């Protein structure tokens, strides 16, 4: 495991700890207790705010995989209907839990993973394909065929 991966994992644990309310992130018992508190919070919200079927459309399969794993962590059962796009995820969940916990945590985890994957992709392209990973030049109008910018 690289130090970049270690940093990403640490960042993900910090985000998880933030939403779980864990005071001592490194201790397994505290993390388990925090997760239990979140599950209890979900059950409490479900009593006041009954679960409804919600549809989530992810921008790519990586975010879908992250969202499905996060939903399962909270005891939710993600699914999709026959013929729905692969980037669609359905979940029966209280909307308050989505607004307060699930979606904000997903957004932060997704941003951290997107940043990390972008850095890794640029590094691999730079090292294995071509050293210049800058964006393509922007031109005012189309150049005639055969002319280089």
N, C-alpha and C positions, 0 to 999 in steps of 0.2 A: 504494500500500500504506500502511495506517495504521500509526501507532506501536504500536497494540495487536497488529496482525498481526506487526510486526517483533519485538515482545517474545515473542509466541507462537513464532515461528520460532526465535528465540534459545533459548527454553526447550526446544523440541524438539531442537535441535542439542546442547544440554547433556545432555539425557537420552540421546540417541544416543551421545554421546561417553562418557558414564558406562558404558554397556553395551559399547561397542566398545573401551574402554580407551585411547582416543585421548588423548595428552598435550597435543598442540597442535591444538586444535579448529579453528582458523581455516585451517589449511594443508590443501590438497586432498590432497597426497601422504600426509600423516599419516592423514587420514580414510580414504583408499583402503587404506592398509596396515592400519589398524584393522579395516576391513570384511573384508579378506582374512584377518586373524587369526581373526575370528569364524567365517568360512566354514571355515577349517581346524579350528577348535574343534568346529564342527558335524560335520565329517567324522570327527574323532577320536572324538567321542561316538558317532557312528553305527557305528564299528568296535567299540566296547565295548558299546554300547546300541543294538541294531538298531532301525530305524524301525518304528513301529507306526501303525496308522490311528487318529487321534484326531478326535473330534467336538467342535467348539466352537460354543456357542450365544451369539450376540451379542444384546444388549438392543435394538439398533436398527440400521438400515442404515448409519448413520454409523460405528459401531464395527465393523461388518462390513467396510466399505470400508477402514478403518484396519488391521484385522487382516490382510486379504488383501494389502494393500500391504506390510505388515511381513513377512509370510511370504515374499512374492516377493523382497523385498530379501535374504533369507537363502538364496535359491535353492530354496525350497520351492514346491510346486505345489498351491495350494489348489483345492478342488473341492467340489461337492455332488452328491448323488444326485438323480435324477429324483424329483419330488414332495416333496423335503425343503423345509422353510421357507427363505425367502430370507435369514433371519438365521442359518442354519446353515452352518458352514464345516468341511470335512473336510481333514485334512492327514496325510500319512505323515511322521512325524518321531520322532526319539528322545525319549522322555519326559524324559530328563535335560536336553536342550536346552530343552524347553518350560518345565521347572521353573526352570532357572537363568538363561535368557536371554529367550526369546520371550514368555512370559506376564508376567513382571515388567516388561519394557519396554513391552508393550502396555498394561498397567494404568496405568503412569505417563503414557504418551502420551495414553491415553484420558481420564485425569483432567484433564490440561492442556487438551485440546481441549474437554471438557465444560464446564470453567470458562469458557473463552474464548467458546464458543458461547452459554452462558447469559448472559454479560455483553452480548454483541452483541444477543441476542434481547430482553433487558430494555430495552436502550437504544432499539432500533427501536420496540418497543411503546410505550415512554414518550414518544418523540418523534412518532410517527405515529398512534397509536391513542388512548392516554389516559395522562396523567402519573402516575397511581397504579398502580404495578405490584405493590403488596403483595398478599399472599395473601388469599383470601376470609375473611370473619369466621366464626368458629366459634360456633355457637349450641347451647344445651343441648337444645332440642327444636324440632321444625318449627313455623314460624310459620303462622298462618292465612293463607289466600290473600288477597293484596292488601295485606298488612301489610309495611312495610319494616323492616329491622333497624336 
